Amino acid sequence: MSESMLIAVSMVLSLSILAGAALVMWQGWLALKLRELDTARGSPEHFGGSREGAARIEIADLKERIRKLEAIASGVDL
């Protein structure tokens, strides 16, 4: 095998190793971002609840906030 052939084979091999490592890092980064999104959303499955229960709690929280804002707008002390 000539010297130039050896260099070419080693370059292709190192390029494929680097591409494989980059692919593994990319998949890890995507998995991390997916976990961050699930945590930020507060996914009910993560806490063992249902989506309907979480939606009801959120609606009740929004109604309470609206009541407080209406009280502030009308000048009522809470």
mmCIF file as gemmi writes it, N, C-alpha and C atoms, coordinates in Angstrom:
data_model
loop_
_atom_site.group_PDB
_atom_site.id
_atom_site.type_symbol
_atom_site.label_atom_id
_atom_site.label_alt_id
_atom_site.label_comp_id
_atom_site.label_asym_id
_atom_site.label_entity_id
_atom_site.label_seq_id
_atom_site.pdbx_PDB_ins_code
_atom_site.Cartn_x
_atom_site.Cartn_y
_atom_site.Cartn_z
_atom_site.occupancy
_atom_site.B_iso_or_equiv
_atom_site.pdbx_formal_charge
_atom_site.auth_seq_id
_atom_site.auth_asym_id
_atom_site.pdbx_PDB_model_num
ATOM 1 N N . MET Axp A 1 ? 0.846 -1.167 0 1 0 ? 1 A 1
ATOM 2 C CA . MET Axp A 1 ? 0 0 0 1 0 ? 1 A 1
ATOM 3 C C . MET Axp A 1 ? 0.896 1.236 0 1 0 ? 1 A 1
ATOM 4 N N . SER Axp A 2 ? 0.569 2.183 -0.832 1 0 ? 2 A 1
ATOM 5 C CA . SER Axp A 2 ? 1.399 3.385 -0.909 1 0 ? 2 A 1
ATOM 6 C C . SER Axp A 2 ? 1.064 4.331 0.239 1 0 ? 2 A 1
ATOM 7 N N . GLU Axp A 3 ? 1.941 5.284 0.408 1 0 ? 3 A 1
ATOM 8 C CA . GLU Axp A 3 ? 1.784 6.242 1.505 1 0 ? 3 A 1
ATOM 9 C C . GLU Axp A 3 ? 0.526 7.102 1.322 1 0 ? 3 A 1
ATOM 10 N N . SER Axp A 4 ? 0.259 7.53 0.111 1 0 ? 4 A 1
ATOM 11 C CA . SER Axp A 4 ? -0.925 8.363 -0.139 1 0 ? 4 A 1
ATOM 12 C C . SER Axp A 4 ? -2.211 7.568 0.087 1 0 ? 4 A 1
ATOM 13 N N . MET Axp A 5 ? -2.203 6.284 -0.238 1 0 ? 5 A 1
ATOM 14 C CA . MET Axp A 5 ? -3.371 5.441 0.003 1 0 ? 5 A 1
ATOM 15 C C . MET Axp A 5 ? -3.61 5.272 1.501 1 0 ? 5 A 1
ATOM 16 N N . LEU Axp A 6 ? -2.534 5.103 2.251 1 0 ? 6 A 1
ATOM 17 C CA . LEU Axp A 6 ? -2.635 4.974 3.696 1 0 ? 6 A 1
ATOM 18 C C . LEU Axp A 6 ? -3.199 6.251 4.318 1 0 ? 6 A 1
ATOM 19 N N . ILE Axp A 7 ? -2.769 7.393 3.839 1 0 ? 7 A 1
ATOM 20 C CA . ILE Axp A 7 ? -3.27 8.682 4.341 1 0 ? 7 A 1
ATOM 21 C C . ILE Axp A 7 ? -4.759 8.827 4.002 1 0 ? 7 A 1
ATOM 22 N N . ALA Axp A 8 ? -5.139 8.461 2.804 1 0 ? 8 A 1
ATOM 23 C CA . ALA Axp A 8 ? -6.536 8.572 2.391 1 0 ? 8 A 1
ATOM 24 C C . ALA Axp A 8 ? -7.439 7.671 3.229 1 0 ? 8 A 1
ATOM 25 N N . VAL Axp A 9 ? -7.015 6.45 3.469 1 0 ? 9 A 1
ATOM 26 C CA . VAL Axp A 9 ? -7.807 5.518 4.275 1 0 ? 9 A 1
ATOM 27 C C . VAL Axp A 9 ? -7.933 6.015 5.708 1 0 ? 9 A 1
ATOM 28 N N . SER Axp A 10 ? -6.834 6.52 6.263 1 0 ? 10 A 1
ATOM 29 C CA . SER Axp A 10 ? -6.885 7.01 7.639 1 0 ? 10 A 1
ATOM 30 C C . SER Axp A 10 ? -7.76 8.259 7.752 1 0 ? 10 A 1
ATOM 31 N N . MET Axp A 11 ? -7.769 9.106 6.709 1 0 ? 11 A 1
ATOM 32 C CA . MET Axp A 11 ? -8.63 10.293 6.728 1 0 ? 11 A 1
ATOM 33 C C . MET Axp A 11 ? -10.107 9.897 6.671 1 0 ? 11 A 1
ATOM 34 N N . VAL Axp A 12 ? -10.432 8.942 5.836 1 0 ? 12 A 1
ATOM 35 C CA . VAL Axp A 12 ? -11.821 8.483 5.742 1 0 ? 12 A 1
ATOM 36 C C . VAL Axp A 12 ? -12.252 7.844 7.052 1 0 ? 12 A 1
ATOM 37 N N . LEU Axp A 13 ? -11.381 7.054 7.649 1 0 ? 13 A 1
ATOM 38 C CA . LEU Axp A 13 ? -11.694 6.415 8.92 1 0 ? 13 A 1
ATOM 39 C C . LEU Axp A 13 ? -11.889 7.441 10.027 1 0 ? 13 A 1
ATOM 40 N N . SER Axp A 14 ? -10.999 8.432 10.105 1 0 ? 14 A 1
ATOM 41 C CA . SER Axp A 14 ? -11.156 9.445 11.153 1 0 ? 14 A 1
ATOM 42 C C . SER Axp A 14 ? -12.385 10.314 10.911 1 0 ? 14 A 1
ATOM 43 N N . LEU Axp A 15 ? -12.699 10.587 9.662 1 0 ? 15 A 1
ATOM 44 C CA . LEU Axp A 15 ? -13.899 11.355 9.365 1 0 ? 15 A 1
ATOM 45 C C . LEU Axp A 15 ? -15.155 10.593 9.772 1 0 ? 15 A 1
ATOM 46 N N . SER Axp A 16 ? -15.191 9.306 9.536 1 0 ? 16 A 1
ATOM 47 C CA . SER Axp A 16 ? -16.359 8.514 9.929 1 0 ? 16 A 1
ATOM 48 C C . SER Axp A 16 ? -16.468 8.409 11.444 1 0 ? 16 A 1
ATOM 49 N N . ILE Axp A 17 ? -15.352 8.338 12.159 1 0 ? 17 A 1
ATOM 50 C CA . ILE Axp A 17 ? -15.395 8.31 13.62 1 0 ? 17 A 1
ATOM 51 C C . ILE Axp A 17 ? -15.925 9.631 14.154 1 0 ? 17 A 1
ATOM 52 N N . LEU Axp A 18 ? -15.44 10.748 13.592 1 0 ? 18 A 1
ATOM 53 C CA . LEU Axp A 18 ? -15.918 12.064 14.027 1 0 ? 18 A 1
ATOM 54 C C . LEU Axp A 18 ? -17.405 12.251 13.713 1 0 ? 18 A 1
ATOM 55 N N . ALA Axp A 19 ? -17.85 11.781 12.573 1 0 ? 19 A 1
ATOM 56 C CA . ALA Axp A 19 ? -19.268 11.897 12.21 1 0 ? 19 A 1
ATOM 57 C C . ALA Axp A 19 ? -20.136 11.068 13.153 1 0 ? 19 A 1
ATOM 58 N N . GLY Axp A 20 ? -19.665 9.876 13.51 1 0 ? 20 A 1
ATOM 59 C CA . GLY Axp A 20 ? -20.413 9.042 14.46 1 0 ? 20 A 1
ATOM 60 C C . GLY Axp A 20 ? -20.5 9.675 15.83 1 0 ? 20 A 1
ATOM 61 N N . ALA Axp A 21 ? -19.39 10.262 16.286 1 0 ? 21 A 1
ATOM 62 C CA . ALA Axp A 21 ? -19.394 10.944 17.593 1 0 ? 21 A 1
ATOM 63 C C . ALA Axp A 21 ? -20.319 12.154 17.567 1 0 ? 21 A 1
ATOM 64 N N . ALA Axp A 22 ? -20.296 12.903 16.47 1 0 ? 22 A 1
ATOM 65 C CA . ALA Axp A 22 ? -21.173 14.065 16.354 1 0 ? 22 A 1
ATOM 66 C C . ALA Axp A 22 ? -22.638 13.643 16.359 1 0 ? 22 A 1
ATOM 67 N N . LEU Axp A 23 ? -22.95 12.525 15.718 1 0 ? 23 A 1
ATOM 68 C CA . LEU Axp A 23 ? -24.321 12.026 15.698 1 0 ? 23 A 1
ATOM 69 C C . LEU Axp A 23 ? -24.789 11.633 17.101 1 0 ? 23 A 1
ATOM 70 N N . VAL Axp A 24 ? -23.924 10.977 17.856 1 0 ? 24 A 1
ATOM 71 C CA . VAL Axp A 24 ? -24.274 10.593 19.223 1 0 ? 24 A 1
ATOM 72 C C . VAL Axp A 24 ? -24.478 11.836 20.086 1 0 ? 24 A 1
ATOM 73 N N . MET Axp A 25 ? -23.632 12.833 19.928 1 0 ? 25 A 1
ATOM 74 C CA . MET Axp A 25 ? -23.785 14.076 20.702 1 0 ? 25 A 1
ATOM 75 C C . MET Axp A 25 ? -25.073 14.797 20.314 1 0 ? 25 A 1
ATOM 76 N N . TRP Axp A 26 ? -25.404 14.816 19.033 1 0 ? 26 A 1
ATOM 77 C CA . TRP Axp A 26 ? -26.631 15.464 18.565 1 0 ? 26 A 1
ATOM 78 C C . TRP Axp A 26 ? -27.863 14.788 19.164 1 0 ? 26 A 1
ATOM 79 N N . GLN Axp A 27 ? -27.878 13.462 19.181 1 0 ? 27 A 1
ATOM 80 C CA . GLN Axp A 27 ? -29.009 12.736 19.761 1 0 ? 27 A 1
ATOM 81 C C . GLN Axp A 27 ? -29.117 12.998 21.26 1 0 ? 27 A 1
ATOM 82 N N . GLY Axp A 28 ? -27.987 13.086 21.94 1 0 ? 28 A 1
ATOM 83 C CA . GLY Axp A 28 ? -28.005 13.409 23.361 1 0 ? 28 A 1
ATOM 84 C C . GLY Axp A 28 ? -28.533 14.802 23.619 1 0 ? 28 A 1
ATOM 85 N N . TRP Axp A 29 ? -28.133 15.761 22.775 1 0 ? 29 A 1
ATOM 86 C CA . TRP Axp A 29 ? -28.601 17.125 22.935 1 0 ? 29 A 1
ATOM 87 C C . TRP Axp A 29 ? -30.107 17.213 22.702 1 0 ? 29 A 1
ATOM 88 N N . LEU Axp A 30 ? -30.597 16.498 21.683 1 0 ? 30 A 1
ATOM 89 C CA . LEU Axp A 30 ? -32.039 16.49 21.426 1 0 ? 30 A 1
ATOM 90 C C . LEU Axp A 30 ? -32.81 15.86 22.587 1 0 ? 30 A 1
ATOM 91 N N . ALA Axp A 31 ? -32.276 14.796 23.159 1 0 ? 31 A 1
ATOM 92 C CA . ALA Axp A 31 ? -32.931 14.155 24.303 1 0 ? 31 A 1
ATOM 93 C C . ALA Axp A 31 ? -32.962 15.112 25.496 1 0 ? 31 A 1
ATOM 94 N N . LEU Axp A 32 ? -31.873 15.861 25.698 1 0 ? 32 A 1
ATOM 95 C CA . LEU Axp A 32 ? -31.832 16.835 26.79 1 0 ? 32 A 1
ATOM 96 C C . LEU Axp A 32 ? -32.878 17.921 26.59 1 0 ? 32 A 1
ATOM 97 N N . LYS Axp A 33 ? -32.983 18.449 25.381 1 0 ? 33 A 1
ATOM 98 C CA . LYS Axp A 33 ? -33.963 19.5 25.111 1 0 ? 33 A 1
ATOM 99 C C . LYS Axp A 33 ? -35.387 18.974 25.26 1 0 ? 33 A 1
ATOM 100 N N . LEU Axp A 34 ? -35.623 17.737 24.874 1 0 ? 34 A 1
ATOM 101 C CA . LEU Axp A 34 ? -36.945 17.139 25.039 1 0 ? 34 A 1
ATOM 102 C C . LEU Axp A 34 ? -37.308 17.025 26.511 1 0 ? 34 A 1
ATOM 103 N N . ARG Axp A 35 ? -36.344 16.615 27.332 1 0 ? 35 A 1
ATOM 104 C CA . ARG Axp A 35 ? -36.592 16.54 28.782 1 0 ? 35 A 1
ATOM 105 C C . ARG Axp A 35 ? -36.835 17.916 29.373 1 0 ? 35 A 1
ATOM 106 N N . GLU Axp A 36 ? -36.101 18.939 28.897 1 0 ? 36 A 1
ATOM 107 C CA . GLU Axp A 36 ? -36.316 20.303 29.376 1 0 ? 36 A 1
ATOM 108 C C . GLU Axp A 36 ? -37.717 20.79 29.02 1 0 ? 36 A 1
ATOM 109 N N . LEU Axp A 37 ? -38.164 20.493 27.813 1 0 ? 37 A 1
ATOM 110 C CA . LEU Axp A 37 ? -39.507 20.892 27.41 1 0 ? 37 A 1
ATOM 111 C C . LEU Axp A 37 ? -40.571 20.193 28.244 1 0 ? 37 A 1
ATOM 112 N N . ASP Axp A 38 ? -40.387 18.912 28.508 1 0 ? 38 A 1
ATOM 113 C CA . ASP Axp A 38 ? -41.344 18.176 29.329 1 0 ? 38 A 1
ATOM 114 C C . ASP Axp A 38 ? -41.392 18.739 30.74 1 0 ? 38 A 1
ATOM 115 N N . THR Axp A 39 ? -40.246 19.099 31.276 1 0 ? 39 A 1
ATOM 116 C CA . THR Axp A 39 ? -40.187 19.663 32.622 1 0 ? 39 A 1
ATOM 117 C C . THR Axp A 39 ? -40.817 21.049 32.653 1 0 ? 39 A 1
ATOM 118 N N . ALA Axp A 40 ? -40.54 21.862 31.638 1 0 ? 40 A 1
ATOM 119 C CA . ALA Axp A 40 ? -41.085 23.22 31.589 1 0 ? 40 A 1
ATOM 120 C C . ALA Axp A 40 ? -42.601 23.197 31.418 1 0 ? 40 A 1
ATOM 121 N N . ARG Axp A 41 ? -43.084 22.242 30.658 1 0 ? 41 A 1
ATOM 122 C CA . ARG Axp A 41 ? -44.533 22.11 30.463 1 0 ? 41 A 1
ATOM 123 C C . ARG Axp A 41 ? -45.202 21.556 31.7 1 0 ? 41 A 1
ATOM 124 N N . GLY Axp A 42 ? -44.415 20.914 32.566 1 0 ? 42 A 1
ATOM 125 C CA . GLY Axp A 42 ? -45.003 20.28 33.74 1 0 ? 42 A 1
ATOM 126 C C . GLY Axp A 42 ? -45.899 19.142 33.325 1 0 ? 42 A 1
ATOM 127 N N . SER Axp A 43 ? -45.385 18.26 32.496 1 0 ? 43 A 1
ATOM 128 C CA . SER Axp A 43 ? -46.212 17.194 31.947 1 0 ? 43 A 1
ATOM 129 C C . SER Axp A 43 ? -46.866 16.387 33.055 1 0 ? 43 A 1
ATOM 130 N N . PRO Axp A 44 ? -48.179 16.217 33.006 1 0 ? 44 A 1
ATOM 131 C CA . PRO Axp A 44 ? -48.904 15.495 34.048 1 0 ? 44 A 1
ATOM 132 C C . PRO Axp A 44 ? -48.472 14.041 34.166 1 0 ? 44 A 1
ATOM 133 N N . GLU Axp A 45 ? -48.037 13.436 33.066 1 0 ? 45 A 1
ATOM 134 C CA . GLU Axp A 45 ? -47.597 12.049 33.138 1 0 ? 45 A 1
ATOM 135 C C . GLU Axp A 45 ? -46.368 11.926 34.04 1 0 ? 45 A 1
ATOM 136 N N . HIS Axp A 46 ? -45.565 12.99 34.049 1 0 ? 46 A 1
ATOM 137 C CA . HIS Axp A 46 ? -44.354 12.983 34.88 1 0 ? 46 A 1
ATOM 138 C C . HIS Axp A 46 ? -44.728 12.945 36.365 1 0 ? 46 A 1
ATOM 139 N N . PHE Axp A 47 ? -45.832 13.597 36.709 1 0 ? 47 A 1
ATOM 140 C CA . PHE Axp A 47 ? -46.257 13.648 38.103 1 0 ? 47 A 1
ATOM 141 C C . PHE Axp A 47 ? -47.293 12.586 38.435 1 0 ? 47 A 1
ATOM 142 N N . GLY Axp A 48 ? -47.664 11.784 37.492 1 0 ? 48 A 1
ATOM 143 C CA . GLY Axp A 48 ? -48.605 10.705 37.737 1 0 ? 48 A 1
ATOM 144 C C . GLY Axp A 48 ? -50.06 11.122 37.647 1 0 ? 48 A 1
ATOM 145 N N . GLY Axp A 49 ? -50.353 12.324 37.154 1 0 ? 49 A 1
ATOM 146 C CA . GLY Axp A 49 ? -51.727 12.777 37.031 1 0 ? 49 A 1
ATOM 147 C C . GLY Axp A 49 ? -52.228 12.651 35.612 1 0 ? 49 A 1
ATOM 148 N N . SER Axp A 50 ? -53.408 13.2 35.383 1 0 ? 50 A 1
ATOM 149 C CA . SER Axp A 50 ? -53.964 13.151 34.035 1 0 ? 50 A 1
ATOM 150 C C . SER Axp A 50 ? -53.967 14.556 33.449 1 0 ? 50 A 1
ATOM 151 N N . ARG Axp A 51 ? -54.122 14.637 32.162 1 0 ? 51 A 1
ATOM 152 C CA . ARG Axp A 51 ? -54.153 15.937 31.485 1 0 ? 51 A 1
ATOM 153 C C . ARG Axp A 51 ? -55.41 16.711 31.879 1 0 ? 51 A 1
ATOM 154 N N . GLU Axp A 52 ? -56.522 16.009 32.043 1 0 ? 52 A 1
ATOM 155 C CA . GLU Axp A 52 ? -57.776 16.678 32.401 1 0 ? 52 A 1
ATOM 156 C C . GLU Axp A 52 ? -57.68 17.318 33.778 1 0 ? 52 A 1
ATOM 157 N N . GLY Axp A 53 ? -57.079 16.623 34.705 1 0 ? 53 A 1
ATOM 158 C CA . GLY Axp A 53 ? -56.922 17.178 36.052 1 0 ? 53 A 1
ATOM 159 C C . GLY Axp A 53 ? -56.034 18.405 36.054 1 0 ? 53 A 1
ATOM 160 N N . ALA Axp A 54 ? -54.956 18.343 35.293 1 0 ? 54 A 1
ATOM 161 C CA . ALA Axp A 54 ? -54.053 19.487 35.204 1 0 ? 54 A 1
ATOM 162 C C . ALA Axp A 54 ? -54.75 20.67 34.545 1 0 ? 54 A 1
ATOM 163 N N . ALA Axp A 55 ? -55.578 20.403 33.536 1 0 ? 55 A 1
ATOM 164 C CA . ALA Axp A 55 ? -56.3 21.474 32.861 1 0 ? 55 A 1
ATOM 165 C C . ALA Axp A 55 ? -57.309 22.122 33.806 1 0 ? 55 A 1
ATOM 166 N N . ARG Axp A 56 ? -57.977 21.317 34.617 1 0 ? 56 A 1
ATOM 167 C CA . ARG Axp A 56 ? -58.944 21.871 35.581 1 0 ? 56 A 1
ATOM 168 C C . ARG Axp A 56 ? -58.254 22.75 36.611 1 0 ? 56 A 1
ATOM 169 N N . ILE Axp A 57 ? -57.116 22.318 37.079 1 0 ? 57 A 1
ATOM 170 C CA . ILE Axp A 57 ? -56.361 23.117 38.052 1 0 ? 57 A 1
ATOM 171 C C . ILE Axp A 57 ? -55.925 24.426 37.422 1 0 ? 57 A 1
ATOM 172 N N . GLU Axp A 58 ? -55.462 24.361 36.186 1 0 ? 58 A 1
ATOM 173 C CA . GLU Axp A 58 ? -55.024 25.574 35.497 1 0 ? 58 A 1
ATOM 174 C C . GLU Axp A 58 ? -56.191 26.529 35.273 1 0 ? 58 A 1
ATOM 175 N N . ILE Axp A 59 ? -57.35 26.015 34.911 1 0 ? 59 A 1
ATOM 176 C CA . ILE Axp A 59 ? -58.529 26.856 34.711 1 0 ? 59 A 1
ATOM 177 C C . ILE Axp A 59 ? -58.952 27.498 36.027 1 0 ? 59 A 1
ATOM 178 N N . ALA Axp A 60 ? -58.916 26.738 37.103 1 0 ? 60 A 1
ATOM 179 C CA . ALA Axp A 60 ? -59.28 27.294 38.406 1 0 ? 60 A 1
ATOM 180 C C . ALA Axp A 60 ? -58.3 28.394 38.808 1 0 ? 60 A 1
ATOM 181 N N . ASP Axp A 61 ? -57.022 28.188 38.518 1 0 ? 61 A 1
ATOM 182 C CA . ASP Axp A 61 ? -56.018 29.201 38.822 1 0 ? 61 A 1
ATOM 183 C C . ASP Axp A 61 ? -56.265 30.465 38.008 1 0 ? 61 A 1
ATOM 184 N N . LEU Axp A 62 ? -56.594 30.306 36.741 1 0 ? 62 A 1
ATOM 185 C CA . LEU Axp A 62 ? -56.869 31.469 35.9 1 0 ? 62 A 1
ATOM 186 C C . LEU Axp A 62 ? -58.113 32.218 36.376 1 0 ? 62 A 1
ATOM 187 N N . LYS Axp A 63 ? -59.153 31.477 36.787 1 0 ? 63 A 1
ATOM 188 C CA . LYS Axp A 63 ? -60.366 32.131 37.303 1 0 ? 63 A 1
ATOM 189 C C . LYS Axp A 63 ? -60.057 32.933 38.557 1 0 ? 63 A 1
ATOM 190 N N . GLU Axp A 64 ? -59.225 32.382 39.423 1 0 ? 64 A 1
ATOM 191 C CA . GLU Axp A 64 ? -58.839 33.092 40.647 1 0 ? 64 A 1
ATOM 192 C C . GLU Axp A 64 ? -58.066 34.361 40.314 1 0 ? 64 A 1
ATOM 193 N N . ARG Axp A 65 ? -57.19 34.292 39.351 1 0 ? 65 A 1
ATOM 194 C CA . ARG Axp A 65 ? -56.437 35.478 38.938 1 0 ? 65 A 1
ATOM 195 C C . ARG Axp A 65 ? -57.364 36.538 38.361 1 0 ? 65 A 1
ATOM 196 N N . ILE Axp A 66 ? -58.354 36.107 37.575 1 0 ? 66 A 1
ATOM 197 C CA . ILE Axp A 66 ? -59.313 37.062 37.003 1 0 ? 66 A 1
ATOM 198 C C . ILE Axp A 66 ? -60.107 37.735 38.112 1 0 ? 66 A 1
ATOM 199 N N . ARG Axp A 67 ? -60.546 36.949 39.115 1 0 ? 67 A 1
ATOM 200 C CA . ARG Axp A 67 ? -61.281 37.531 40.239 1 0 ? 67 A 1
ATOM 201 C C . ARG Axp A 67 ? -60.451 38.579 40.957 1 0 ? 67 A 1
ATOM 202 N N . LYS Axp A 68 ? -59.164 38.282 41.168 1 0 ? 68 A 1
ATOM 203 C CA . LYS Axp A 68 ? -58.284 39.232 41.854 1 0 ? 68 A 1
ATOM 204 C C . LYS Axp A 68 ? -58.086 40.489 41.018 1 0 ? 68 A 1
ATOM 205 N N . LEU Axp A 69 ? -57.911 40.334 39.711 1 0 ? 69 A 1
ATOM 206 C CA . LEU Axp A 69 ? -57.725 41.503 38.86 1 0 ? 69 A 1
ATOM 207 C C . LEU Axp A 69 ? -58.986 42.347 38.797 1 0 ? 69 A 1
ATOM 208 N N . GLU Axp A 70 ? -60.157 41.709 38.776 1 0 ? 70 A 1
ATOM 209 C CA . GLU Axp A 70 ? -61.408 42.453 38.776 1 0 ? 70 A 1
ATOM 210 C C . GLU Axp A 70 ? -61.584 43.212 40.082 1 0 ? 70 A 1
ATOM 211 N N . ALA Axp A 71 ? -61.188 42.592 41.178 1 0 ? 71 A 1
ATOM 212 C CA . ALA Axp A 71 ? -61.268 43.273 42.484 1 0 ? 71 A 1
ATOM 213 C C . ALA Axp A 71 ? -60.336 44.46 42.528 1 0 ? 71 A 1
ATOM 214 N N . ILE Axp A 72 ? -59.149 44.31 41.987 1 0 ? 72 A 1
ATOM 215 C CA . ILE Axp A 72 ? -58.219 45.433 41.96 1 0 ? 72 A 1
ATOM 216 C C . ILE Axp A 72 ? -58.758 46.552 41.083 1 0 ? 72 A 1
ATOM 217 N N . ALA Axp A 73 ? -59.333 46.18 39.929 1 0 ? 73 A 1
ATOM 218 C CA . ALA Axp A 73 ? -59.87 47.189 39.02 1 0 ? 73 A 1
ATOM 219 C C . ALA Axp A 73 ? -61.045 47.942 39.622 1 0 ? 73 A 1
ATOM 220 N N . SER Axp A 74 ? -61.848 47.271 40.448 1 0 ? 74 A 1
ATOM 221 C CA . SER Axp A 74 ? -63.004 47.952 41.044 1 0 ? 74 A 1
ATOM 222 C C . SER Axp A 74 ? -62.632 48.646 42.34 1 0 ? 74 A 1
ATOM 223 N N . GLY Axp A 75 ? -61.413 48.483 42.814 1 0 ? 75 A 1
ATOM 224 C CA . GLY Axp A 75 ? -60.948 49.183 44.014 1 0 ? 75 A 1
ATOM 225 C C . GLY Axp A 75 ? -61.255 48.459 45.293 1 0 ? 75 A 1
ATOM 226 N N . VAL Axp A 76 ? -61.628 47.225 45.261 1 0 ? 76 A 1
ATOM 227 C CA . VAL Axp A 76 ? -61.93 46.442 46.455 1 0 ? 76 A 1
ATOM 228 C C . VAL Axp A 76 ? -60.637 45.935 47.046 1 0 ? 76 A 1
ATOM 229 N N . ASP Axp A 77 ? -60.507 46.044 48.362 1 0 ? 77 A 1
ATOM 230 C CA . ASP Axp A 77 ? -59.314 45.531 49.043 1 0 ? 77 A 1
ATOM 231 C C . ASP Axp A 77 ? -59.491 44.032 49.31 1 0 ? 77 A 1
ATOM 232 N N . LEU Axp A 78 ? -58.469 43.261 49.002 1 0 ? 78 A 1
ATOM 233 C CA . LEU Axp A 78 ? -58.54 41.831 49.243 1 0 ? 78 A 1
ATOM 234 C C . LEU Axp A 78 ? -57.915 41.459 50.561 1 0 ? 78 A 1
